[in-house]
Amino acid sequence: MESSRMYRETGIDLAELIKTLSKWWRWIFGVTAACAAAAVVVSLLLPVYYKAETRVLPPQEKGSLASQLMGQYGGLIALAGGTAGIKSPGELYVEMLKSRTVLDRMIDRFELMKTYKVKYREDARKDLRNLLTVREQRKSGVIVLTVEDRDPKHAADMANTFVEELKSLASGLAVSEAGLRRMFFEEQIRSTKESLARTEEEMKGFQLRTGAFQIDAQAKAVIEGIAQLRARIAAKEVEAKVLRSFATAQNPDLQRVEAEIQALRAESERIESGKGRGFDPLMSSQRVPEMGTEYLRKLRQLKYNETLYELLVKQYELARLDEARSAVVIQVIDRAVPPDRKSRPKRTLIVLMTTATGFILSLVVILLRERPWTRSEKPSREGSRQA
């Protein structure tokens, strides 16, 4: 009865199906057993790999290298291998670990071209990337790095060395940025110092040639104020030039400095136009003799160079301090240790999956060959003809 209902619903006679499978059970068993045996042999021949894991915590505090690089370098860090989609400092460190620079250092330190038996460095990079896994845990910000190798101790050593290379690369980027600023300010200080010495000699020669020249305190104060204002503008322009050498236009520090420059220029124009204090620093020929006007120009240039020199020296000292403390603190939560258990191959899973696949395929082959449903159709057709 059950067989008849199944035949009406599916067109397959259950009794005929069981009869067919019983007829071929030895072949089905043989195919399944052969697949299982082959899976056992293959799984035993596959190389064994061990996975070592280390966990690190990148700098999280405000002003860390990660945040500086995110804002300042922007898309400049091509060595990270495509950082366009980076949204957090942790992702930046993940990309740095996968960068060509770090991979090449690892290849050289562990002689991986010999280990992987490859001729070209690009092939060694590809093999190493396949054995490397780096991910950031979203909630904690912890970076988890795993390395697979056929030797458990070698896998642990490589995982720990990856962290060392990350520290080296991050510190190198920070020192490069701070060192660039320091060297730039050194050059500007040298140039400003020469200009200051030249203006001092010109002022001294002018006074020896013309004798002492006195101006009232108000005029001197305005001259010094304008000179200092121009010097501040020049110092800010130097700072902006340093930032532009490695920062994008969207960098907040660069935008802040540019806004300060615009504000200082507006103030300078307001004062020099006479709208600020009602005083023209160079005055007119009716109020000050020609010799006095020349004195005012030289005084303004002298004060400008003095103020600019002082501001640049301060910027230089700040750059030196930044360079001295630019080491990046990447904390290692868990160092990698040689794993006790292999990570692959998963022999049990391979054998079970292959055995099940062999059994199913053998059934499909038998059913397609015997087609038990066609035999059930013949008697019904003959009965209908007799009727």
Number of C-alpha atoms within 10 A of each C-alpha: 6 10 14 13 13 13 17 11 10 10 15 21 23 19 14 17 17 11 13 16 17 11 12 15 15 11 14 21 14 15 19 22 15 16 21 22 15 15 21 18 13 14 19 12 10 12 11 17 19 23 28 27 22 21 22 18 18 23 19 15 9 9 10 18 23 23 18 18 23 21 18 24 20 19 16 15 18 14 14 20 14 14 19 12 8 16 10 14 19 23 21 21 24 22 19 24 24 22 20 17 16 21 21 16 14 18 17 11 11 14 12 18 19 11 10 12 10 13 10 9 15 13 14 22 20 12 15 22 15 11 15 19 17 19 17 20 11 11 6 8 18 18 21 18 22 22 27 25 21 15 16 22 18 19 25 25 18 23 24 23 18 23 21 13 18 21 19 15 18 21 18 15 18 23 19 14 23 21 18 18 24 22 15 17 24 18 11 19 20 13 12 19 17 13 17 21 14 14 21 19 13 15 18 12 12 17 13 10 9 10 10 8 11 9 11 7 9 11 16 16 12 19 23 21 18 22 24 22 20 23 23 22 21 19 22 21 16 18 20 19 15 19 22 15 13 15 23 17 13 11 19 13 17 21 15 11 17 16 12 16 19 12 12 17 16 11 17 19 13 13 20 18 14 12 12 13 11 10 15 16 23 19 14 11 11 7 10 14 12 12 12 17 17 14 20 22 15 17 20 24 24 23 22 25 26 21 22 27 22 17 18 24 16 13 21 20 14 15 21 18 13 18 19 12 11 21 18 21 15 17 14 16 13 13 15 23 18 16 16 11 10 17 15 15 16 12 16 12 12 15 20 15 15 20 22 14 15 21 20 14 15 20 19 11 12 18 15 10 9 14 15 22 17 13 13 17 14 10 11 10 10 10 9 8 8 6 5
